Amino acid sequence: MDIQDNQFSITPFPKQVDFITSPAMYTCMSGGFGSGKTISGCIRGLLLSTQPNNFGLIGRSTYPELRDTTRRSFFEICPPDYYDPKQGGEWRVSENHLKLKNKSEIIFRHLDDISEK
């Protein structure tokens, strides 16, 4: 499995391919630092969002981690024409809300306020 466009190319490891392509509604990928969890989650989120009118959440433990790694990785792999305003897309950075031209939406949220009760 190779994923590429004009600016980005990745050949995922087998564990990443299993996660990215899993038909399960709920999936989990675990591993140490640098094992590809972030990019795998971003690819999976982007692929699921190619379904028109999909709504998804991409989360990270804290807002700085979300902003500095996860969201950055997502936009490195997401083709800009997917959210081009001229084609109906929209990126509202202040709301961490992305609307794709196919009317799918992704919200980016930090998860550090979730209660552990």
C-alpha positions in Angstrom: 0.0 0.0 0.0 1.5 3.3 -1.1 -0.2 6.6 -0.4 1.0 9.5 -2.4 0.1 12.7 -4.1 2.2 15.5 -5.6 3.6 16.6 -2.2 3.5 13.5 0.0 4.5 9.8 -0.2 4.3 7.2 2.4 4.6 3.4 2.4 3.0 2.3 5.7 4.3 -0.7 7.7 2.1 -3.8 7.9 0.7 -2.8 11.3 -0.2 0.6 10.0 -1.9 -0.9 7.0 -4.0 -3.1 9.2 -5.1 -0.1 11.3 -5.7 2.2 8.3 -7.8 -0.3 6.3 -9.6 -2.0 9.2 -13.4 -2.4 8.5 -14.1 -2.3 12.3 -16.1 0.6 13.6 -13.7 1.0 16.5 -10.0 0.5 16.1 -6.9 1.0 18.2 -3.2 1.3 17.3 -0.7 1.4 20.1 3.1 1.7 20.0 6.0 3.7 21.2 7.3 7.1 20.2 7.9 7.2 16.4 5.9 4.1 15.6 3.5 5.9 13.2 0.4 6.2 15.3 -0.3 9.9 14.5 0.2 9.6 10.7 -1.8 6.4 10.7 -4.7 8.0 12.5 -4.6 11.0 10.2 -4.6 8.8 7.1 -7.5 6.7 8.4 -9.5 9.9 9.3 -8.9 11.3 5.8 -9.8 8.1 4.1 -13.0 7.8 6.1 -13.8 11.4 5.2 -13.7 10.6 1.5 -17.3 9.3 2.1 -19.6 12.2 1.4 -21.4 13.8 4.4 -19.2 11.9 6.9 -18.6 13.5 10.3 -15.4 12.7 12.3 -13.3 13.7 15.2 -9.5 13.7 15.4 -8.4 14.0 19.0 -5.2 14.3 21.0 -4.5 14.4 24.7 -3.7 18.1 25.0 -4.3 21.1 22.8 -0.6 21.8 22.2 -0.1 18.2 21.1 -3.1 18.4 18.8 -2.0 21.7 17.3 1.7 20.9 17.0 1.7 17.3 15.8 -1.6 15.8 15.0 -3.3 18.7 13.1 0.0 19.5 11.4 0.4 15.9 10.2 -3.1 15.8 9.0 -2.7 18.9 6.8 0.6 17.6 5.5 -1.2 14.6 3.9 -4.6 16.3 3.1 -4.6 17.7 -0.4 -5.6 21.4 -0.2 -8.1 20.9 -3.0 -10.1 18.6 -0.6 -11.1 21.7 1.4 -10.8 24.4 -1.3 -13.3 27.2 -0.6 -14.0 27.6 -4.3 -15.2 24.0 -4.3 -17.3 24.2 -1.1 -14.6 23.4 1.5 -13.7 25.4 4.5 -11.0 25.4 7.2 -12.0 27.4 10.3 -8.8 27.3 12.3 -10.4 29.2 15.3 -13.0 26.4 15.6 -10.7 23.5 14.6 -13.4 22.6 12.1 -12.7 21.4 8.6 -15.4 21.0 5.9 -14.4 19.1 2.8 -15.7 19.8 -0.7 -17.7 16.5 -0.5 -19.5 17.9 2.6 -17.7 15.6 5.1 -16.6 17.4 8.2 -13.7 16.8 10.7 -13.4 18.5 14.0 -10.0 18.5 15.9 -10.4 18.4 19.7 -8.1 18.0 22.7 -9.2 15.4 25.1 -7.7 16.6 28.4 -11.1 17.7 29.7 -12.7 14.3 29.5 -13.6 13.0 33.0 -12.1 9.7 34.0 -15.1 8.9 36.3 
